[in-house]
């Protein structure tokens, strides 16, 4: 306590000057309209800058919550897309003993489920990533997985609450791509070299293609709806010994930073596979 009094006594004149200065400024700004307006303008400017900095810091710490909210909204909107419903290719309703066997109404074909990426591998020839969704949440093998930007891979293993996805950056990964502009299709794979490059093969040289063209999923296969972005053409390799181009693609998905994914369930896949397998057995 004694030290406090010594400190106040030592700096008494300074504190007295400070108090008188504050009183003088208050009287100047309070009783003079011009000075009051000038002070309010400066004060508002300073307060605005401080509030802007505070809001930027607060926004940064809420990014995680914002990303999760956007992922859930993306899942909801994906499930509302008209293109993911299919109308039966008939105008006749078949009835047996007055019980409807089939209808002509629209049937949902694709269902989307939001999932969080909890692990990833990018340094190997065969890369995977792990999702925090499993069989208890409706995820099974052979389901396609996309990011908010494009194709990521296919589910190859599942547990109760987790699933492992074979990335596009995997030497065994194959997906059928389509040149969005012309409709020509061809297989897309990874050559194991750069995580920033995919390869599209067997594209006829008669097909018009240029750098910057989009390569999307085709209508063939059961993993993905058609039209999901796979990548963008970054280089056209002209093999003089053949009649085909090889395209180098820049992947749509940034595999090094992706945090959220959508798992796609093809609700009509089993019917299609059974019919196709039956045909193969009879050949």
C-alpha positions as a LaTeX table, in Angstrom:
\begin{tabular}{lrrr}
\hline
Residue & $x$ (\AA) & $y$ (\AA) & $z$ (\AA) \\
\hline
Unk1 & 0.00 & 0.00 & 0.00 \\
Unk2 & 2.86 & 2.36 & 0.89 \\
Unk3 & 4.37 & 1.83 & $-2.56$ \\
Unk4 & 1.10 & 2.87 & $-4.19$ \\
Unk5 & 1.04 & 6.16 & $-2.28$ \\
Unk6 & 4.70 & 6.77 & $-3.13$ \\
Unk7 & 3.95 & 6.14 & $-6.80$ \\
Unk8 & 0.95 & 8.52 & $-6.81$ \\
Unk9 & 2.95 & 11.20 & $-4.97$ \\
Unk10 & 5.86 & 10.87 & $-7.38$ \\
Unk11 & 3.67 & 11.24 & $-10.46$ \\
Unk12 & 0.97 & 13.48 & $-8.92$ \\
Unk13 & 1.65 & 16.39 & $-11.26$ \\
Unk14 & 1.43 & 14.14 & $-14.33$ \\
Unk15 & $-1.89$ & 12.61 & $-13.21$ \\
Unk16 & $-3.29$ & 16.06 & $-12.39$ \\
Unk17 & $-2.26$ & 17.31 & $-15.85$ \\
Unk18 & $-3.85$ & 14.25 & $-17.47$ \\
Unk19 & $-7.16$ & 14.74 & $-15.64$ \\
Unk20 & $-7.25$ & 18.44 & $-16.47$ \\
Unk21 & $-6.42$ & 17.68 & $-20.10$ \\
Unk22 & $-9.32$ & 15.21 & $-20.32$ \\
Unk23 & $-11.70$ & 17.75 & $-18.73$ \\
Unk24 & $-10.52$ & 20.45 & $-21.12$ \\
Unk25 & $-10.98$ & 18.21 & $-24.16$ \\
Unk26 & $-14.43$ & 17.17 & $-22.93$ \\
Unk27 & $-15.50$ & 20.82 & $-22.56$ \\
Unk28 & $-14.00$ & 21.67 & $-25.97$ \\
Unk29 & $-15.79$ & 18.90 & $-27.85$ \\
Unk30 & $-19.00$ & 19.01 & $-25.82$ \\
Unk31 & $-19.67$ & 22.75 & $-26.01$ \\
Unk32 & $-18.32$ & 23.45 & $-29.51$ \\
Unk33 & $-20.35$ & 22.06 & $-32.43$ \\
Unk34 & $-17.51$ & 22.15 & $-34.95$ \\
Unk35 & $-15.03$ & 20.34 & $-32.71$ \\
Unk36 & $-17.68$ & 17.87 & $-31.59$ \\
Unk37 & $-18.49$ & 16.97 & $-35.21$ \\
Unk38 & $-14.79$ & 16.59 & $-36.05$ \\
Unk39 & $-14.23$ & 14.40 & $-32.99$ \\
Unk40 & $-17.22$ & 12.19 & $-33.79$ \\
Unk41 & $-15.99$ & 11.72 & $-37.36$ \\
Unk42 & $-12.53$ & 10.62 & $-36.22$ \\
Unk43 & $-13.98$ & 8.43 & $-33.46$ \\
Unk44 & $-16.36$ & 6.71 & $-35.87$ \\
Unk45 & $-13.53$ & 6.07 & $-38.31$ \\
Unk46 & $-11.33$ & 4.51 & $-35.63$ \\
Unk47 & $-14.22$ & 2.49 & $-34.22$ \\
Unk48 & $-15.09$ & 1.23 & $-37.70$ \\
Unk49 & $-11.53$ & 0.06 & $-38.34$ \\
Unk50 & $-11.36$ & $-1.72$ & $-34.98$ \\
Unk51 & $-14.73$ & $-3.39$ & $-35.60$ \\
Unk52 & $-13.59$ & $-4.54$ & $-39.06$ \\
Unk53 & $-10.43$ & $-6.12$ & $-37.60$ \\
Unk54 & $-12.46$ & $-7.76$ & $-34.83$ \\
Unk55 & $-14.98$ & $-9.16$ & $-37.33$ \\
Unk56 & $-12.16$ & $-10.57$ & $-39.48$ \\
Unk57 & $-10.65$ & $-12.35$ & $-36.46$ \\
Unk58 & $-14.05$ & $-13.63$ & $-35.33$ \\
Unk59 & $-14.83$ & $-14.86$ & $-38.88$ \\
Unk60 & $-11.53$ & $-16.77$ & $-38.99$ \\
Unk61 & $-12.35$ & $-18.67$ & $-35.80$ \\
Unk62 & $-15.82$ & $-19.52$ & $-37.13$ \\
Unk63 & $-14.56$ & $-20.92$ & $-40.46$ \\
Unk64 & $-14.85$ & $-24.54$ & $-39.29$ \\
Unk65 & $-18.49$ & $-24.09$ & $-38.33$ \\
Unk66 & $-19.15$ & $-22.23$ & $-41.60$ \\
Unk67 & $-17.59$ & $-25.04$ & $-43.68$ \\
Unk68 & $-19.70$ & $-27.67$ & $-41.94$ \\
Unk69 & $-22.84$ & $-25.61$ & $-42.53$ \\
Unk70 & $-21.99$ & $-25.21$ & $-46.23$ \\
Unk71 & $-21.34$ & $-28.95$ & $-46.57$ \\
Unk72 & $-24.75$ & $-29.76$ & $-45.10$ \\
Unk73 & $-26.42$ & $-27.22$ & $-47.39$ \\
Unk74 & $-24.58$ & $-28.70$ & $-50.38$ \\
Unk75 & $-25.87$ & $-32.17$ & $-49.46$ \\
Unk76 & $-29.45$ & $-30.86$ & $-49.18$ \\
Unk77 & $-29.30$ & $-29.05$ & $-52.53$ \\
Unk78 & $-27.71$ & $-32.04$ & $-54.29$ \\
Unk79 & $-30.59$ & $-34.22$ & $-53.14$ \\
Unk80 & $-33.04$ & $-31.76$ & $-54.70$ \\
Unk81 & $-31.50$ & $-31.84$ & $-58.19$ \\
Unk82 & $-34.01$ & $-32.88$ & $-60.83$ \\
Unk83 & $-31.32$ & $-34.68$ & $-62.86$ \\
Unk84 & $-30.93$ & $-37.24$ & $-60.07$ \\
Unk85 & $-34.46$ & $-38.53$ & $-60.60$ \\
Unk86 & $-35.35$ & $-40.78$ & $-63.52$ \\
Unk87 & $-38.71$ & $-41.29$ & $-65.16$ \\
Unk88 & $-39.54$ & $-44.86$ & $-66.13$ \\
Unk89 & $-39.28$ & $-45.27$ & $-69.89$ \\
Unk90 & $-42.93$ & $-46.18$ & $-70.43$ \\
Unk91 & $-46.35$ & $-44.61$ & $-70.38$ \\
Unk92 & $-48.11$ & $-47.79$ & $-69.27$ \\
Unk93 & $-48.88$ & $-48.76$ & $-65.69$ \\
Unk94 & $-48.65$ & $-52.54$ & $-65.27$ \\
Unk95 & $-51.13$ & $-54.04$ & $-62.82$ \\
Unk96 & $-51.43$ & $-57.61$ & $-61.58$ \\
Unk97 & $-54.47$ & $-58.56$ & $-59.50$ \\
Unk98 & $-55.21$ & $-54.86$ & $-58.97$ \\
Unk99 & $-51.83$ & $-54.39$ & $-57.17$ \\
Unk100 & $-49.50$ & $-51.83$ & $-58.82$ \\
Unk101 & $-46.33$ & $-53.54$ & $-60.05$ \\
Unk102 & $-44.68$ & $-50.46$ & $-61.50$ \\
Unk103 & $-45.52$ & $-46.79$ & $-61.93$ \\
Unk104 & $-44.64$ & $-44.10$ & $-64.42$ \\
Unk105 & $-43.66$ & $-41.66$ & $-61.69$ \\
Unk106 & $-40.16$ & $-40.30$ & $-61.25$ \\
Unk107 & $-37.79$ & $-42.51$ & $-59.29$ \\
Unk108 & $-34.84$ & $-41.14$ & $-57.38$ \\
Unk109 & $-31.61$ & $-42.52$ & $-58.81$ \\
Unk110 & $-28.90$ & $-40.81$ & $-56.78$ \\
Unk111 & $-28.81$ & $-39.96$ & $-53.08$ \\
Unk112 & $-26.10$ & $-37.78$ & $-51.53$ \\
Unk113 & $-24.69$ & $-38.02$ & $-48.01$ \\
Unk114 & $-22.35$ & $-35.46$ & $-46.49$ \\
Unk115 & $-19.13$ & $-36.87$ & $-44.97$ \\
Unk116 & $-16.09$ & $-35.41$ & $-43.25$ \\
Unk117 & $-12.59$ & $-36.31$ & $-44.47$ \\
Unk118 & $-10.60$ & $-37.43$ & $-41.40$ \\
Unk119 & $-7.44$ & $-38.80$ & $-43.06$ \\
Unk120 & $-5.70$ & $-38.78$ & $-46.42$ \\
Unk121 & $-2.67$ & $-40.30$ & $-48.14$ \\
Unk122 & $-0.98$ & $-38.45$ & $-51.00$ \\
Unk123 & 2.62 & $-39.65$ & $-51.01$ \\
Unk124 & 2.11 & $-43.16$ & $-52.38$ \\
Unk125 & 1.41 & $-44.67$ & $-55.84$ \\
Unk126 & $-1.89$ & $-45.97$ & $-54.41$ \\
Unk127 & $-3.62$ & $-43.31$ & $-52.35$ \\
Unk128 & $-6.70$ & $-43.41$ & $-50.17$ \\
Unk129 & $-8.62$ & $-41.16$ & $-47.85$ \\
Unk130 & $-10.88$ & $-41.92$ & $-44.90$ \\
Unk131 & $-14.39$ & $-40.61$ & $-44.26$ \\
Unk132 & $-16.18$ & $-40.39$ & $-40.94$ \\
Unk133 & $-19.23$ & $-42.20$ & $-42.29$ \\
Unk134 & $-19.75$ & $-45.94$ & $-42.46$ \\
Unk135 & $-22.36$ & $-48.66$ & $-42.74$ \\
Unk136 & $-24.33$ & $-47.28$ & $-39.80$ \\
Unk137 & $-24.76$ & $-44.08$ & $-41.79$ \\
Unk138 & $-25.68$ & $-45.82$ & $-45.06$ \\
Unk139 & $-22.27$ & $-45.95$ & $-46.77$ \\
Unk140 & $-21.27$ & $-49.17$ & $-48.59$ \\
Unk141 & $-18.66$ & $-50.34$ & $-51.08$ \\
Unk142 & $-18.79$ & $-49.14$ & $-54.68$ \\
Unk143 & $-20.28$ & $-45.75$ & $-53.93$ \\
Unk144 & $-18.88$ & $-42.71$ & $-55.69$ \\
Unk145 & $-17.41$ & $-39.84$ & $-53.69$ \\
Unk146 & $-17.16$ & $-36.22$ & $-54.79$ \\
Unk147 & $-15.89$ & $-32.99$ & $-53.27$ \\
Unk148 & $-17.60$ & $-29.60$ & $-53.64$ \\
Unk149 & $-15.40$ & $-29.15$ & $-56.74$ \\
Unk150 & $-15.45$ & $-32.54$ & $-58.47$ \\
Unk151 & $-14.77$ & $-36.29$ & $-58.40$ \\
Unk152 & $-12.67$ & $-37.71$ & $-55.54$ \\
Unk153 & $-12.89$ & $-41.52$ & $-55.81$ \\
Unk154 & $-14.87$ & $-44.67$ & $-54.96$ \\
Unk155 & $-15.58$ & $-46.37$ & $-51.62$ \\
Unk156 & $-13.62$ & $-49.65$ & $-51.36$ \\
Unk157 & $-13.98$ & $-50.59$ & $-47.69$ \\
Unk158 & $-16.40$ & $-49.79$ & $-44.89$ \\
Unk159 & $-16.67$ & $-50.15$ & $-41.13$ \\
Unk160 & $-19.48$ & $-49.29$ & $-38.77$ \\
Unk161 & $-18.70$ & $-45.57$ & $-38.69$ \\
Unk162 & $-15.81$ & $-45.09$ & $-41.13$ \\
Unk163 & $-15.14$ & $-45.83$ & $-44.78$ \\
Unk164 & $-12.02$ & $-45.91$ & $-46.93$ \\
Unk165 & $-12.10$ & $-44.39$ & $-50.40$ \\
Unk166 & $-9.79$ & $-45.21$ & $-53.28$ \\
Unk167 & $-8.70$ & $-41.82$ & $-54.54$ \\
Unk168 & $-8.48$ & $-40.84$ & $-58.20$ \\
Unk169 & $-4.76$ & $-40.64$ & $-57.37$ \\
Unk170 & $-4.51$ & $-44.45$ & $-57.35$ \\
Unk171 & $-2.87$ & $-46.59$ & $-60.03$ \\
Unk172 & $-5.92$ & $-48.90$ & $-60.17$ \\
Unk173 & $-8.44$ & $-46.09$ & $-60.37$ \\
Unk174 & $-10.43$ & $-45.93$ & $-63.61$ \\
Unk175 & $-13.33$ & $-43.65$ & $-64.41$ \\
Unk176 & $-15.09$ & $-43.00$ & $-67.70$ \\
Unk177 & $-14.78$ & $-39.34$ & $-68.67$ \\
Unk178 & $-16.51$ & $-37.28$ & $-71.30$ \\
Unk179 & $-15.39$ & $-34.14$ & $-73.08$ \\
Unk180 & $-18.14$ & $-31.77$ & $-72.02$ \\
Unk181 & $-18.02$ & $-29.76$ & $-75.24$ \\
Unk182 & $-18.17$ & $-32.62$ & $-77.76$ \\
Unk183 & $-19.54$ & $-35.59$ & $-75.79$ \\
Unk184 & $-16.63$ & $-37.92$ & $-76.73$ \\
Unk185 & $-15.77$ & $-40.40$ & $-73.97$ \\
Unk186 & $-12.60$ & $-42.11$ & $-72.78$ \\
Unk187 & $-10.99$ & $-43.61$ & $-69.67$ \\
Unk188 & $-9.43$ & $-41.31$ & $-67.07$ \\
Unk189 & $-6.65$ & $-42.59$ & $-64.81$ \\
Unk190 & $-3.59$ & $-41.51$ & $-62.83$ \\
Unk191 & $-0.05$ & $-42.34$ & $-63.96$ \\
Unk192 & 1.44 & $-42.14$ & $-60.46$ \\
Unk193 & 3.65 & $-39.14$ & $-61.20$ \\
Unk194 & 2.11 & $-35.83$ & $-60.16$ \\
Unk195 & $-0.87$ & $-35.30$ & $-57.87$ \\
Unk196 & $-1.79$ & $-32.36$ & $-60.09$ \\
Unk197 & $-2.17$ & $-34.40$ & $-63.29$ \\
Unk198 & $-4.66$ & $-37.02$ & $-64.49$ \\
Unk199 & $-4.55$ & $-38.78$ & $-67.85$ \\
Unk200 & $-7.40$ & $-39.27$ & $-70.35$ \\
Unk201 & $-6.59$ & $-41.79$ & $-73.08$ \\
Unk202 & $-7.97$ & $-43.03$ & $-76.41$ \\
Unk203 & $-9.48$ & $-39.75$ & $-77.53$ \\
Unk204 & $-9.80$ & $-39.70$ & $-81.31$ \\
Unk205 & $-7.88$ & $-36.98$ & $-83.11$ \\
Unk206 & $-11.05$ & $-36.13$ & $-84.99$ \\
Unk207 & $-12.54$ & $-34.78$ & $-81.75$ \\
Unk208 & $-12.16$ & $-31.00$ & $-81.32$ \\
Unk209 & $-10.47$ & $-30.39$ & $-77.98$ \\
Unk210 & $-8.47$ & $-27.49$ & $-76.53$ \\
Unk211 & $-6.72$ & $-26.50$ & $-73.34$ \\
Unk212 & $-9.20$ & $-25.43$ & $-70.71$ \\
Unk213 & $-11.94$ & $-27.82$ & $-71.86$ \\
Unk214 & $-13.84$ & $-29.52$ & $-69.05$ \\
Unk215 & $-13.80$ & $-33.29$ & $-68.64$ \\
Unk216 & $-16.85$ & $-34.59$ & $-66.76$ \\
Unk217 & $-18.26$ & $-37.97$ & $-65.77$ \\
Unk218 & $-20.01$ & $-39.81$ & $-68.59$ \\
Unk219 & $-23.37$ & $-41.57$ & $-68.62$ \\
Unk220 & $-21.61$ & $-44.95$ & $-68.45$ \\
Unk221 & $-21.03$ & $-46.71$ & $-65.13$ \\
Unk222 & $-22.90$ & $-46.67$ & $-61.86$ \\
Unk223 & $-20.71$ & $-44.68$ & $-59.49$ \\
Unk224 & $-21.46$ & $-41.10$ & $-60.52$ \\
Unk225 & $-24.21$ & $-39.10$ & $-62.20$ \\
Unk226 & $-23.11$ & $-37.75$ & $-65.55$ \\
Unk227 & $-21.76$ & $-34.21$ & $-65.67$ \\
Unk228 & $-19.66$ & $-34.18$ & $-62.48$ \\
Unk229 & $-16.40$ & $-32.35$ & $-63.15$ \\
Unk230 & $-13.28$ & $-34.57$ & $-63.19$ \\
Unk231 & $-10.72$ & $-32.06$ & $-64.40$ \\
Unk232 & $-9.70$ & $-29.48$ & $-66.96$ \\
Unk233 & $-7.44$ & $-30.10$ & $-69.96$ \\
Unk234 & $-3.96$ & $-28.72$ & $-69.25$ \\
Unk235 & $-2.02$ & $-30.34$ & $-72.12$ \\
Unk236 & $-2.78$ & $-32.24$ & $-75.34$ \\
Unk237 & $-0.23$ & $-34.95$ & $-76.18$ \\
Unk238 & $-0.22$ & $-35.77$ & $-79.89$ \\
Unk239 & 1.09 & $-39.28$ & $-80.49$ \\
Unk240 & 2.20 & $-39.28$ & $-84.13$ \\
Unk241 & 2.17 & $-43.08$ & $-84.25$ \\
Unk242 & $-1.55$ & $-43.39$ & $-83.47$ \\
Unk243 & $-4.88$ & $-41.79$ & $-84.24$ \\
Unk244 & $-5.55$ & $-40.87$ & $-80.63$ \\
Unk245 & $-4.76$ & $-37.99$ & $-78.32$ \\
Unk246 & $-3.68$ & $-38.35$ & $-74.71$ \\
Unk247 & $-4.98$ & $-35.51$ & $-72.56$ \\
Unk248 & $-3.37$ & $-34.31$ & $-69.36$ \\
Unk249 & $-5.94$ & $-32.98$ & $-66.90$ \\
Unk250 & $-5.71$ & $-30.75$ & $-63.87$ \\
Unk251 & $-7.96$ & $-32.43$ & $-61.26$ \\
Unk252 & $-11.01$ & $-30.46$ & $-60.18$ \\
Unk253 & $-10.51$ & $-31.58$ & $-56.56$ \\
Unk254 & $-7.62$ & $-30.26$ & $-54.51$ \\
Unk255 & $-6.74$ & $-33.52$ & $-52.76$ \\
Unk256 & $-4.31$ & $-31.81$ & $-50.40$ \\
Unk257 & $-6.86$ & $-29.55$ & $-48.74$ \\
Unk258 & $-10.31$ & $-31.15$ & $-49.14$ \\
Unk259 & $-12.18$ & $-31.47$ & $-45.83$ \\
Unk260 & $-15.72$ & $-32.39$ & $-46.81$ \\
Unk261 & $-17.12$ & $-34.88$ & $-49.31$ \\
Unk262 & $-20.41$ & $-36.20$ & $-50.63$ \\
Unk263 & $-20.97$ & $-39.95$ & $-50.87$ \\
Unk264 & $-23.26$ & $-40.87$ & $-53.78$ \\
Unk265 & $-25.57$ & $-43.88$ & $-53.60$ \\
Unk266 & $-26.99$ & $-45.11$ & $-56.89$ \\
Unk267 & $-30.37$ & $-46.49$ & $-55.79$ \\
Unk268 & $-30.83$ & $-48.27$ & $-59.13$ \\
Unk269 & $-27.33$ & $-49.75$ & $-59.40$ \\
Unk270 & $-28.23$ & $-53.26$ & $-58.18$ \\
Unk271 & $-30.90$ & $-53.71$ & $-60.83$ \\
Unk272 & $-28.53$ & $-52.59$ & $-63.58$ \\
Unk273 & $-25.67$ & $-54.82$ & $-62.37$ \\
Unk274 & $-27.86$ & $-57.91$ & $-62.09$ \\
Unk275 & $-29.12$ & $-57.54$ & $-65.62$ \\
Unk276 & $-25.64$ & $-56.93$ & $-67.02$ \\
Unk277 & $-24.14$ & $-59.90$ & $-65.11$ \\
Unk278 & $-26.94$ & $-62.16$ & $-66.35$ \\
Unk279 & $-26.13$ & $-61.24$ & $-69.94$ \\
Unk280 & $-22.40$ & $-61.93$ & $-69.38$ \\
Unk281 & $-23.15$ & $-65.41$ & $-67.97$ \\
Unk282 & $-25.20$ & $-66.31$ & $-71.03$ \\
Unk283 & $-22.46$ & $-65.42$ & $-73.47$ \\
\hline
\end{tabular}
